[in-house]
Amino acid sequence: MNRYPVWKYAIIVIALVVGALYTLPNFFGEAPAVQVSAGKATARVDTGTQTRIEEAIKGAGLKADLITFDGNSVKARFDSTDNQLKAKDAIQKALIPDPTDPAYVVALNLVPRSPAWLSALHASPMYLGLDLRGGVHFMLQVDMQAALNKKAESLSGDIRSVLREKNLRHGGISRNGQIIEVRFRDPATLDAAKKVFQEQFGELQTVDVPEGAEYKLTATIRPEAARKIQEQAVKQNITTLHNRINELGVAEPVIQQQGLDRIVVQLPGVQDTAKAKDILGRTATLEMRLVDESAEAREAEGGRGPVPFGAERYMQRDGRAVIVKKQVIITGDSLTDAQPGFDSQNQQPKVDLTVDAKGGRIMRDVSRENMKKRMAILLFEKGKGEVLTAPVIQGELGNRFQISGSMTVVEANDLALLLRAGSLAAPMEIIEERTIGPSLGAENIAKGFNSVTWGFLVIVAFMAAYYMLFGLFSGIALAVNLLLLVAILSMLQATLTLPGMAAMALALGMAIDSNVLINERVREELRNGVSPQAAIHAGYDRAWATIFDSNITTLIAGLALLAFGSGPVRGFAVVHCIGILTSMFSAVFFSRGLVNLWYGQKKKLKTVSIGTVWRPDGAGTVAAANGNEK
C-alpha cells in the first residue's frame, strides 16, 4: 500500500543530485576582478588581448587566481581588492597608451569563485541584484525637445524631396525649432502643396497665411504624433543601451523606463562609477557620406596637402586616411536591418543592409548620380568619427543593398552588429547616480541569509516537537524544497534581490503548510480508528486535492504579480512562483517517499510517530509518539 516503485525513488535521487550540483556554486561567493571590454565599437577583445593582460599582470609582480575570456571580455580574478586595484592600473598602462582615446574599458567587477569543474558543467551561481551584489545605479533624463527637433529636421528634408518630386516650386524651406515654414509664390501651388501634406505628412498640421507677395505655409507636429515620437525615442534609447551594455558582458543589467522621459540603468557588480559612465557613453551614430575623389583630396589623404573645402578627414581601422564630404546622405536612423552573409558570386563575406522608404529613395538618387564612386560608412562615438568601410558603388541602390570587399567573416559579423545597434534617438543626461559597495551588498546577503536560516530552523524545530518523526520528515522535505528552489533559480540564471529573499522565506512557510495538512489528515484517520498503514495512505491521498487547490490559487496571484509588476515586485514574483512548484514536489512526492521508505516495509505496523492523537470522544488519548513499531 505505502510503497514506491523503483522509478519514483530514481526520480527523487536524480532531483537531489541535480539540485545539489546546481546549488553548490552559490556557496563559493564572489571574488574581486578586473574586466576588460572594448572601449570602442570598432575595437575587439580576443585571445591576443588576454595574452597582453596576462603579461601586464605578471610584469606588475601580481598573480591572478584565474583569467578567462568569454568572447566579449576578459576577466582576471584576484584574491584581494588591493591586488585588484594594482592590476587595474597595470592593465590600463599596457592597453591604453592614450587616456584621451581609450580603445578598451578597464573596470572593476565581481566574478564567481566557482571551481572550473562546476563551470564546465554550466553550473553557475544565481545573479545577484544591485542590493545584494553592489554596483552602480543611474537615472537618465531623455531630452524630449531634442527628439522632436530631430524629427522636425527629418521632416523638413522629406518635404523638400517630395516637393521636388511633385515639381512644386517653393520660395524656400526653413525650420525654427519644431516649426517648419514653406513659402510659395502663387495660391495654386500652395493648394497643391497642402494636398501633398495631407496625403504624405499626416503627422503635421498646417496653417497658411499670406505674407506680402508670397504665401507662407507653417507646419507643426500634431500633439498625438509628438507623444508617439517621444515614446519611440525612449524605447529606441533603451534598445540602444541594451545593445551596448550587453556587448560589454555586464551580468543581468537592469534597463527600464520610469515615467514618461526617464530611464533607470542598474549595473550589478560594477564598482567604478566613471567606467560605468563610459559604458553608457558608448552609444554610436552612423552616417553614410560620399568619398571626395578630387586630386586635392587624394593629396590630403597622403598628408601632402590641406583638406579641401566642404570635406573632412577621418581614419580607417588600418590607419589609412579617408577624405569624405561633409554632406550626410543618410544616418543610422534610416537603417532597419543589417545581416552578415556571403556573396553568391565570389563567396566573400558581406553585410546586407535594409533602409526605410525615405532612405531607399535617397540611396537610389545618390547611387545613380555617383556610379563607380566610393561611399564611406562612418561611426561616431563620443564625438570622434571613424570610417568602418568605404566600398565602391557598383550599381543603383535602393531599400536593400550590400557592403562587400576585403572583410573576414568575423569583421562582417561585427559590422552587422554595429549597424544594427543604432544610435540614440535623443540625447540623455544623468540626473541621479549612486554606488552601492560590495560591503553593503554582503551585509544585505547576510541579513537575508539569516532570516531564511532562522525561519527554517524554527519551523523544523516546531514540526519535530509537534509531529515527532513525521515532523522530522517534513523538515527534511522543507530542506529539499529550499535546495530545489535555489537550484532552479541558478539554472535559470535568475537575478536574486532582497524582495526575492523575502519570497524565499515566505516560500518556506507556505511549503510547510502542505505538510501540516498531510499530517493532520493522517491524525484524523488514526482518530477514526483506521490502521496506521491505511491512515498514511488516506492522509496523503485526501490532502492532495486541498494542497493542489490552495497552491494553484496562490500561483495565479504570483503570475499576476509577474505579469503586471516591475522591478522588485517581479523579483519577488519569480521566486514566489518557483517556490510554489518546488513545494508541491517536496511536500507531497518527496515526503511521501521518506514515509514509504520508513514505514512501507513494515507489514504489522501498530503505531506511527506523529505526536499525540486525541480521541474525539475524550475517553482518552493514544500516545503514538513512543509506541512500538512492528
Secondary structure per residue as TSV (DSSP state, phi and psi in degrees):
chain	resnum	aa	ss	phi	psi
A	1	M	-	360.0	-50.7
A	2	N	-	-109.0	61.3
A	3	R	-	-133.1	134.1
A	4	Y	-	-90.6	141.7
A	5	P	-	-69.0	165.3
A	6	V	H	-61.2	-36.9
A	7	W	H	-65.6	-29.4
A	8	K	H	-70.6	-39.8
A	9	Y	H	-66.2	-32.9
A	10	A	H	-63.4	-40.4
A	11	I	H	-62.0	-42.7
A	12	I	H	-62.5	-44.5
A	13	V	H	-64.5	-44.1
A	14	I	H	-61.9	-42.6
A	15	A	H	-61.7	-40.6
A	16	L	H	-66.8	-42.4
A	17	V	H	-65.7	-47.8
A	18	V	H	-64.2	-41.3
A	19	G	H	-61.4	-44.6
A	20	A	H	-65.4	-38.9
A	21	L	H	-64.6	-43.6
A	22	Y	H	-87.2	-12.4
A	23	T	H	-83.7	-29.8
A	24	L	G	-53.9	-43.4
A	25	P	G	-59.0	-22.5
A	26	N	G	-72.1	-14.2
A	27	F	G	-89.8	-8.1
A	28	F	S	-87.8	-16.2
A	29	G	-	74.2	-166.3
A	30	E	E	-125.0	152.3
A	31	A	E	-118.5	150.1
A	32	P	E	-65.4	141.7
A	33	A	E	-146.7	163.8
A	34	V	E	-114.0	124.5
A	35	Q	E	-108.2	128.8
A	36	V	E	-113.3	121.0
A	37	S	E	-128.6	170.2
A	38	A	E	-69.0	129.4
A	39	G	S	-89.6	-12.7
A	40	K	S	-128.1	153.4
A	41	A	T	-65.8	-24.8
A	42	T	T	-92.3	-7.7
A	43	A	-	-80.6	156.4
A	44	R	-	-133.2	137.6
A	45	V	-	-105.6	122.9
A	46	D	-	-140.7	-167.6
A	47	T	H	-65.6	-28.9
A	48	G	H	-64.6	-38.9
A	49	T	H	-62.9	-40.1
A	50	Q	H	-61.1	-40.5
A	51	T	H	-63.6	-41.9
A	52	R	H	-64.0	-37.1
A	53	I	H	-65.9	-43.2
A	54	E	H	-61.0	-41.1
A	55	E	H	-66.9	-38.3
A	56	A	H	-65.5	-41.0
A	57	I	H	-66.2	-43.1
A	58	K	H	-65.6	-38.6
A	59	G	H	-66.2	-25.3
A	60	A	T	-86.9	3.8
A	61	G	T	75.1	24.3
A	62	L	-	-110.6	163.5
A	63	K	-	-134.3	123.5
A	64	A	-	-87.7	139.8
A	65	D	S	-65.6	-36.5
A	66	L	E	-162.2	137.7
A	67	I	E	-123.7	122.7
A	68	T	E	-126.9	151.3
A	69	F	E	-123.8	120.2
A	70	D	-	-106.4	14.8
A	71	G	S	100.3	-30.2
A	72	N	S	-115.6	-27.8
A	73	S	-	-152.2	162.6
A	74	V	E	-111.2	130.5
A	75	K	E	-119.1	126.2
A	76	A	E	-110.1	120.9
A	77	R	E	-98.9	139.2
A	78	F	-	-129.1	167.0
A	79	D	S	-89.3	-11.9
A	80	S	S	-151.0	160.0
A	81	T	H	-70.5	-27.8
A	82	D	H	-62.2	-48.6
A	83	N	H	-65.7	-32.2
A	84	Q	H	-61.8	-46.8
A	85	L	H	-67.0	-40.4
A	86	K	H	-63.8	-40.9
A	87	A	H	-66.2	-37.1
A	88	K	H	-61.0	-44.9
A	89	D	H	-62.2	-42.9
A	90	A	H	-65.6	-40.5
A	91	I	H	-68.7	-38.8
A	92	Q	H	-62.9	-40.6
A	93	K	H	-65.1	-35.3
A	94	A	H	-78.3	-35.9
A	95	L	H	-99.4	-22.3
A	96	I	-	-123.7	81.9
A	97	P	S	-67.4	-28.9
A	98	D	-	-114.7	101.5
A	99	P	T	-63.2	-22.4
A	100	T	T	-76.3	-17.5
A	101	D	S	-136.0	68.7
A	102	P	-	-72.2	132.2
A	103	A	S	-89.1	-13.5
A	104	Y	E	-133.1	155.2
A	105	V	E	-107.0	117.8
A	106	V	E	-108.0	107.8
A	107	A	E	-124.2	152.4
A	108	L	E	-81.1	138.7
A	109	N	E	-148.8	178.8
A	110	L	E	-125.8	135.2
A	111	V	E	-129.2	154.0
A	112	P	E	-64.3	148.8
A	113	R	-	-92.5	13.0
A	114	S	-	-57.0	138.9
A	115	P	-	-65.6	161.9
A	116	A	H	-63.3	-34.2
A	117	W	H	-69.0	-30.8
A	118	L	H	-72.7	-39.5
A	119	S	H	-63.9	-35.2
A	120	A	H	-64.4	-28.5
A	121	L	T	-87.8	7.7
A	122	H	T	60.7	31.3
A	123	A	-	-94.9	110.0
A	124	S	-	-124.8	153.7
A	125	P	-	-71.1	164.1
A	126	M	-	-63.6	147.7
A	127	Y	E	-71.0	141.2
A	128	L	E	-106.3	138.3
A	129	G	-	-71.6	176.6
A	130	L	H	-60.9	-34.2
A	131	D	H	-74.7	-18.5
A	132	L	H	-105.0	-31.8
A	133	R	H	-100.5	-21.6
A	134	G	-	86.0	168.1
A	135	G	E	148.2	-157.6
A	136	V	E	-122.8	148.6
A	137	H	E	-129.2	131.1
A	138	F	E	-128.1	144.9
A	139	M	E	-115.0	119.8
A	140	L	E	-108.6	137.6
A	141	Q	E	-105.0	123.6
A	142	V	E	-86.3	131.1
A	143	D	-	-79.1	94.0
A	144	M	H	-67.6	-35.5
A	145	Q	H	-63.9	-36.3
A	146	A	H	-65.4	-37.7
A	147	A	H	-63.2	-41.9
A	148	L	H	-69.0	-39.5
A	149	N	H	-62.6	-39.6
A	150	K	H	-64.8	-39.8
A	151	K	H	-66.8	-41.2
A	152	A	H	-62.3	-38.9
A	153	E	H	-62.9	-42.6
A	154	S	H	-64.2	-41.5
A	155	L	H	-66.4	-37.2
A	156	S	H	-63.6	-37.1
A	157	G	H	-66.4	-40.0
A	158	D	H	-64.5	-40.6
A	159	I	H	-61.3	-43.2
A	160	R	H	-61.3	-42.8
A	161	S	H	-66.8	-44.0
A	162	V	H	-66.6	-42.9
A	163	L	H	-63.0	-35.2
A	164	R	H	-67.4	-41.1
A	165	E	H	-63.9	-38.4
A	166	K	T	-81.7	-0.6
A	167	N	T	58.2	42.4
A	168	L	-	-103.6	112.0
A	169	R	-	-80.3	137.9
A	170	H	-	-131.5	165.1
A	171	G	S	-95.8	13.5
A	172	G	-	128.4	147.4
A	173	I	E	-121.3	126.4
A	174	S	E	-130.6	155.8
A	175	R	E	-129.9	131.1
A	176	N	E	-123.2	95.3
A	177	G	T	67.6	-116.9
A	178	Q	T	-102.3	11.5
A	179	I	E	-105.7	126.5
A	180	I	E	-110.0	127.2
A	181	E	E	-117.6	130.6
A	182	V	E	-126.1	130.6
A	183	R	E	-107.4	139.0
A	184	F	E	-127.8	155.4
A	185	R	S	-95.3	-18.8
A	186	D	S	-141.7	154.2
A	187	P	H	-66.6	-28.6
A	188	A	H	-64.1	-45.4
A	189	T	H	-65.0	-37.0
A	190	L	H	-61.5	-44.7
A	191	D	H	-64.4	-40.6
A	192	A	H	-64.7	-38.9
A	193	A	H	-67.3	-39.6
A	194	K	H	-61.3	-38.2
A	195	K	H	-64.2	-40.9
A	196	V	H	-62.8	-41.5
A	197	F	H	-61.3	-42.4
A	198	Q	H	-65.0	-36.7
A	199	E	H	-80.5	-39.1
A	200	Q	H	-114.2	-13.4
A	201	F	-	-129.1	65.3
A	202	G	T	-65.7	-20.3
A	203	E	T	-80.0	-2.6
A	204	L	E	-108.8	143.1
A	205	Q	E	-112.5	138.4
A	206	T	E	-119.8	150.7
A	207	V	E	-138.5	131.1
A	208	D	E	-118.1	139.8
A	209	V	E	-141.3	146.1
A	210	P	E	-72.4	143.6
A	211	E	E	-138.9	92.1
A	212	G	T	67.9	-128.1
A	213	A	T	-84.3	-5.7
A	214	E	E	-112.4	176.5
A	215	Y	E	-123.5	130.8
A	216	K	E	-107.4	125.7
A	217	L	E	-105.4	116.6
A	218	T	E	-104.1	124.8
A	219	A	E	-117.1	133.2
A	220	T	E	-130.8	157.2
A	221	I	E	-75.2	133.0
A	222	R	-	-64.9	149.1
A	223	P	H	-57.6	-42.2
A	224	E	H	-67.6	-35.2
A	225	A	H	-69.5	-36.6
A	226	A	H	-62.5	-41.5
A	227	R	H	-63.0	-40.9
A	228	K	H	-65.1	-40.4
A	229	I	H	-61.6	-42.4
A	230	Q	H	-65.6	-41.7
A	231	E	H	-62.6	-43.5
A	232	Q	H	-66.5	-33.6
A	233	A	H	-63.3	-44.4
A	234	V	H	-64.6	-43.9
A	235	K	H	-63.6	-41.5
A	236	Q	H	-66.2	-39.4
A	237	N	H	-63.7	-40.1
A	238	I	H	-63.3	-43.8
A	239	T	H	-62.2	-42.8
A	240	T	H	-64.7	-42.1
A	241	L	H	-62.4	-41.2
A	242	H	H	-58.2	-47.4
A	243	N	H	-60.8	-44.1
A	244	R	H	-71.9	-43.7
A	245	I	H	-70.2	-37.2
A	246	N	H	-63.8	-33.7
A	247	E	H	-63.3	-27.3
A	248	L	T	-86.0	-3.4
A	249	G	T	74.2	24.2
A	250	V	-	-72.0	126.2
A	251	A	S	-71.7	122.2
A	252	E	S	50.0	59.1
A	253	P	-	-69.5	151.2
A	254	V	E	-109.4	116.8
A	255	I	E	-131.9	109.3
A	256	Q	E	-147.3	155.1
A	257	Q	E	-78.8	142.7
A	258	Q	E	-134.2	115.0
A	259	G	T	75.9	-158.9
A	260	L	T	-84.7	-32.7
A	261	D	T	-136.8	24.6
A	262	R	E	-125.8	149.0
A	263	I	E	-129.1	129.8
A	264	V	E	-98.2	130.2
A	265	V	E	-124.3	122.8
A	266	Q	E	-122.3	128.0
A	267	L	E	-119.5	91.8
A	268	P	E	-65.4	140.6
A	269	G	T	89.6	-22.5
A	270	V	-	-82.8	119.6
A	271	Q	-	-101.6	-12.1
A	272	D	-	-99.6	107.2
A	273	T	H	-63.4	-39.3
A	274	A	H	-62.8	-42.5
A	275	K	H	-69.5	-32.9
A	276	A	H	-63.1	-37.6
A	277	K	H	-65.3	-36.1
A	278	D	H	-61.3	-40.0
A	279	I	H	-61.7	-45.9
A	280	L	H	-67.5	-30.1
A	281	G	H	-76.3	-8.2
A	282	R	-	-81.4	54.8
A	283	T	-	-109.2	124.3
A	284	A	E	-104.0	154.7
A	285	T	E	-118.8	130.3
A	286	L	E	-100.8	141.1
A	287	E	E	-139.5	145.6
A	288	M	E	-114.3	125.6
A	289	R	E	-136.0	156.8
A	290	L	E	-79.0	143.8
A	291	V	B	-81.4	135.0
A	292	D	-	-73.6	116.2
A	293	E	-	-99.1	9.9
A	294	S	S	-71.8	164.2
A	295	A	H	-63.4	-38.2
A	296	E	H	-63.1	-37.1
A	297	A	H	-67.6	-38.8
A	298	R	H	-64.3	-38.7
A	299	E	H	-66.9	-37.6
A	300	A	H	-68.0	-33.1
A	301	E	H	-61.5	-37.7
A	302	G	T	-84.7	1.3
A	303	G	T	79.4	16.6
A	304	R	S	-99.4	1.9
A	305	G	S	-163.4	171.7
A	306	P	-	-75.4	160.8
A	307	V	-	-72.8	131.0
A	308	P	-	-60.5	157.6
A	309	F	T	-64.5	137.0
A	310	G	T	84.0	11.2
A	311	A	E	-133.2	166.2
A	312	E	E	-138.5	155.5
A	313	R	E	-107.2	126.9
A	314	Y	E	-133.0	158.3
A	315	M	E	-103.9	146.3
A	316	Q	B	-89.0	172.1
A	317	R	T	-65.6	-27.2
A	318	D	T	-85.5	4.4
A	319	G	S	94.8	-6.3
A	320	R	-	-80.7	145.8
A	321	A	E	-87.9	148.6
A	322	V	E	-132.9	131.6
A	323	I	E	-98.7	115.9
A	324	V	E	-117.9	153.1
A	325	K	E	-73.6	150.9
A	326	K	S	-71.0	-26.5
A	327	Q	S	-67.1	125.0
A	328	V	-	-87.9	127.7
A	329	I	-	-77.1	-63.3
A	330	I	E	-141.6	160.9
A	331	T	E	-111.8	178.1
A	332	G	G	-64.4	-15.9
A	333	D	G	-64.1	-28.7
A	334	S	G	-81.5	-15.5
A	335	L	E	-79.0	128.1
A	336	T	E	-106.0	-24.4
A	337	D	E	-161.4	152.2
A	338	A	E	-148.0	121.3
A	339	Q	E	-131.1	135.2
A	340	P	E	-75.1	156.9
A	341	G	E	-170.9	-163.4
A	342	F	E	-128.7	139.7
A	343	D	-	-67.9	130.3
A	344	S	T	-68.4	-21.1
A	345	Q	T	-86.4	-46.5
A	346	N	T	-117.3	2.9
A	347	Q	-	59.4	26.8
A	348	Q	-	-89.1	149.1
A	349	P	E	-59.9	145.6
A	350	K	E	-147.0	171.7
A	351	V	E	-128.8	121.3
A	352	D	E	-89.4	125.3
A	353	L	E	-110.9	143.9
A	354	T	E	-128.9	128.1
A	355	V	E	-118.9	166.2
A	356	D	-	-75.0	179.8
A	357	A	H	-60.9	-43.7
A	358	K	H	-62.3	-46.5
A	359	G	H	-63.6	-37.5
A	360	G	H	-63.9	-39.2
A	361	R	H	-66.2	-41.0
A	362	I	H	-67.4	-44.0
A	363	M	H	-63.9	-35.0
A	364	R	H	-64.6	-44.9
A	365	D	H	-68.5	-44.8
A	366	V	H	-66.9	-43.5
A	367	S	H	-67.2	-35.0
A	368	R	H	-64.9	-35.7
A	369	E	H	-86.5	-13.9
A	370	N	S	-129.0	42.7
A	371	M	T	-61.3	140.2
A	372	K	T	68.4	11.9
A	373	K	-	-103.6	165.0
A	374	R	B	-92.8	145.8
A	375	M	E	-125.0	125.9
A	376	A	E	-96.5	141.7
A	377	I	E	-107.6	117.0
A	378	L	E	-108.9	144.5
A	379	L	E	-117.5	124.3
A	380	F	E	-107.9	123.1
A	381	E	E	-131.9	126.4
A	382	K	T	53.7	39.3
A	383	G	T	81.9	-3.3
A	384	K	E	-111.4	131.1
A	385	G	E	-100.9	151.4
A	386	E	E	-145.4	139.2
A	387	V	E	-83.5	116.4
A	388	L	E	-74.1	-46.4
A	389	T	E	-161.0	156.8
A	390	A	-	-137.9	73.1
A	391	P	-	-76.5	163.0
A	392	V	B	-88.5	136.3
A	393	I	-	-74.8	112.6
A	394	Q	-	-94.8	-18.2
A	395	G	S	-164.5	178.3
A	396	E	-	-68.8	128.5
A	397	L	-	-99.6	159.1
A	398	G	-	-141.7	-136.8
A	399	N	S	-71.5	-26.4
A	400	R	E	-124.3	130.2
A	401	F	E	-155.1	172.4
A	402	Q	E	-129.4	154.3
A	403	I	E	-112.8	124.4
A	404	S	E	-141.3	168.5
A	405	G	S	151.3	-147.4
A	406	S	S	-82.8	71.9
A	407	M	-	-121.3	145.2
A	408	T	-	-88.7	171.8
A	409	V	H	-62.2	-41.5
A	410	V	H	-64.5	-42.5
A	411	E	H	-64.7	-37.3
A	412	A	H	-64.9	-41.7
A	413	N	H	-64.2	-43.1
A	414	D	H	-63.8	-42.4
A	415	L	H	-64.7	-41.8
A	416	A	H	-62.3	-39.8
A	417	L	H	-64.4	-43.0
A	418	L	H	-63.7	-42.8
A	419	L	H	-67.1	-36.9
A	420	R	H	-71.0	-31.0
A	421	A	H	-61.2	-30.5
A	422	G	-	75.6	-167.8
A	423	S	-	-131.9	171.3
A	424	L	-	-71.7	134.0
A	425	A	S	-73.1	-24.9
A	426	A	S	-154.0	148.3
A	427	P	-	-66.8	156.8
A	428	M	E	-132.3	155.0
A	429	E	E	-132.5	148.7
A	430	I	E	-82.2	118.7
A	431	I	E	-105.2	-11.2
A	432	E	E	-153.4	136.3
A	433	E	E	-148.0	144.1
A	434	R	E	-153.6	152.5
A	435	T	E	-117.2	130.1
A	436	I	E	-105.5	113.6
A	437	G	-	-70.7	158.2
A	438	P	H	-64.2	-26.3
A	439	S	H	-68.1	-40.2
A	440	L	H	-66.2	-39.0
A	441	G	H	-62.1	-41.8
A	442	A	H	-63.9	-36.3
A	443	E	H	-65.6	-41.0
A	444	N	H	-64.4	-39.5
A	445	I	H	-62.1	-44.9
A	446	A	H	-61.5	-42.7
A	447	K	H	-64.8	-43.8
A	448	G	H	-65.5	-41.1
A	449	F	H	-63.9	-40.7
A	450	N	H	-64.8	-39.1
A	451	S	H	-64.3	-42.7
A	452	V	H	-67.6	-42.7
A	453	T	H	-64.1	-48.6
A	454	W	H	-68.0	-37.0
A	455	G	H	-60.9	-41.9
A	456	F	H	-64.2	-46.0
A	457	L	H	-65.5	-41.0
A	458	V	H	-65.4	-41.2
A	459	I	H	-62.7	-45.7
A	460	V	H	-63.7	-41.9
A	461	A	H	-63.3	-43.3
A	462	F	H	-64.0	-45.2
A	463	M	H	-64.1	-40.4
A	464	A	H	-66.7	-36.3
A	465	A	H	-73.4	-35.9
A	466	Y	H	-89.1	-36.7
A	467	Y	H	-114.3	8.3
A	468	M	H	55.7	-126.3
A	469	L	H	-65.3	-38.5
A	470	F	H	-63.4	-34.4
A	471	G	H	-66.3	-36.0
A	472	L	H	-66.4	-41.3
A	473	F	H	-59.4	-41.1
A	474	S	H	-63.5	-38.7
A	475	G	H	-64.1	-41.0
A	476	I	H	-64.5	-41.6
A	477	A	H	-62.7	-35.5
A	478	L	H	-66.1	-39.3
A	479	A	H	-64.2	-39.7
A	480	V	H	-64.6	-38.6
A	481	N	H	-59.9	-44.7
A	482	L	H	-65.3	-39.3
A	483	L	H	-61.5	-47.9
A	484	L	H	-67.6	-36.2
A	485	L	H	-61.9	-47.8
A	486	V	H	-65.6	-39.2
A	487	A	H	-63.3	-44.2
A	488	I	H	-66.5	-41.8
A	489	L	H	-61.0	-36.8
A	490	S	H	-70.3	-42.5
A	491	M	H	-64.6	-38.1
A	492	L	T	-78.2	-7.4
A	493	Q	T	53.0	43.3
A	494	A	-	-73.8	158.2
A	495	T	E	-96.1	121.4
A	496	L	E	-94.8	128.1
A	497	T	-	-122.4	177.8
A	498	L	H	-59.0	-43.7
A	499	P	H	-59.7	-32.9
A	500	G	H	-65.6	-38.4
A	501	M	H	-68.6	-33.7
A	502	A	H	-64.1	-40.2
A	503	A	H	-65.5	-32.0
A	504	M	H	-67.2	-42.1
A	505	A	H	-65.6	-38.0
A	506	L	H	-66.2	-36.3
A	507	A	H	-62.5	-32.6
A	508	L	H	-64.2	-45.8
A	509	G	H	-64.5	-37.9
A	510	M	H	-72.5	-34.4
A	511	A	H	-67.7	-40.2
A	512	I	H	-69.2	-21.8
A	513	D	H	-61.4	-35.9
A	514	S	H	-64.7	-40.8
A	515	N	H	-68.7	-33.1
A	516	V	H	-62.5	-42.7
A	517	L	H	-60.6	-44.3
A	518	I	H	-64.4	-48.1
A	519	N	H	-62.9	-39.8
A	520	E	H	-69.2	-33.2
A	521	R	H	-64.3	-42.6
A	522	V	H	-63.0	-42.9
A	523	R	H	-60.8	-41.6
A	524	E	H	-62.5	-40.2
A	525	E	H	-66.0	-39.1
A	526	L	H	-65.7	-36.2
A	527	R	H	-61.0	-34.7
A	528	N	T	-81.5	4.8
A	529	G	T	86.7	12.4
A	530	V	-	-75.4	148.8
A	531	S	-	-64.9	153.9
A	532	P	H	-55.8	-44.4
A	533	Q	H	-62.7	-43.9
A	534	A	H	-67.2	-34.6
A	535	A	H	-65.1	-42.3
A	536	I	H	-62.2	-47.0
A	537	H	H	-61.9	-48.7
A	538	A	H	-67.9	-36.5
A	539	G	H	-60.7	-46.1
A	540	Y	H	-68.7	-43.4
A	541	D	H	-65.2	-44.3
A	542	R	H	-78.8	-23.8
A	543	A	H	-79.7	-20.4
A	544	W	H	-61.4	-43.1
A	545	A	H	-61.5	-42.9
A	546	T	H	-65.9	-43.4
A	547	I	H	-61.5	-43.5
A	548	F	H	-62.9	-47.5
A	549	D	H	-61.5	-46.6
A	550	S	H	-66.1	-38.1
A	551	N	H	-72.1	-36.0
A	552	I	H	-65.8	-43.3
A	553	T	H	-64.2	-38.2
A	554	T	H	-68.8	-35.9
A	555	L	H	-64.3	-37.9
A	556	I	H	-61.0	-43.2
A	557	A	H	-62.6	-40.0
A	558	G	H	-65.4	-39.6
A	559	L	H	-66.2	-34.4
A	560	A	H	-63.9	-42.2
A	561	L	H	-61.8	-39.3
A	562	L	H	-67.7	-37.7
A	563	A	H	-76.6	-39.7
A	564	F	H	-107.9	-11.2
A	565	G	-	-83.9	175.5
A	566	S	-	-149.9	155.2
A	567	G	T	60.7	-125.8
A	568	P	H	-60.0	-31.5
A	569	V	H	-65.0	-42.0
A	570	R	H	-66.1	-38.7
A	571	G	H	-60.9	-40.5
A	572	F	H	-64.9	-43.1
A	573	A	H	-65.9	-38.7
A	574	V	H	-60.7	-50.5
A	575	V	H	-65.8	-38.1
A	576	H	H	-61.1	-47.9
A	577	C	H	-66.7	-44.5
A	578	I	H	-66.1	-37.3
A	579	G	H	-62.6	-35.2
A	580	I	H	-64.9	-43.8
A	581	L	H	-66.3	-43.0
A	582	T	H	-68.8	-32.4
A	583	S	H	-68.2	-34.2
A	584	M	H	-66.2	-34.9
A	585	F	I	-72.2	-48.2
A	586	S	I	-74.4	-41.4
A	587	A	I	-70.6	-32.0
A	588	V	I	-103.8	-61.6
A	589	F	I	-69.0	-49.5
A	590	F	I	-72.1	-46.6
A	591	S	H	-63.7	-35.3
A	592	R	H	-67.6	-32.8
A	593	G	H	-61.5	-40.7
A	594	L	H	-64.9	-45.2
A	595	V	H	-63.4	-42.8
A	596	N	H	-64.4	-37.0
A	597	L	H	-67.0	-34.6
A	598	W	H	-83.4	-44.1
A	599	Y	H	-106.1	-17.9
A	600	G	T	-65.8	-26.0
A	601	Q	T	-84.4	-7.2
A	602	K	-	-95.4	108.4
A	603	K	T	-73.4	-39.7
A	604	K	T	-105.5	65.0
A	605	L	-	-84.5	121.2
A	606	K	-	-99.9	-36.6
A	607	T	-	-137.0	158.7
A	608	V	-	-129.5	151.0
A	609	S	-	-88.2	88.4
A	610	I	S	-133.8	21.5
A	611	G	S	88.1	-166.2
A	612	T	E	-84.6	125.3
A	613	V	E	-102.0	114.9
A	614	W	E	-86.9	134.1
A	615	R	-	-73.4	139.5
A	616	P	T	-66.5	-26.3
A	617	D	T	-84.1	-4.7
A	618	G	S	73.7	9.4
A	619	A	S	-71.7	-17.2
A	620	G	-	164.1	-178.2
A	621	T	E	-127.0	157.4
A	622	V	E	-112.2	111.7
A	623	A	E	-81.7	91.0
A	624	A	-	-85.6	-7.2
A	625	A	T	-67.6	-36.9
A	626	N	T	-113.8	16.3
A	627	G	-	-70.7	163.0
A	628	N	-	-79.3	134.1
A	629	E	-	-103.6	117.2
A	630	K	-	-125.5	360.0
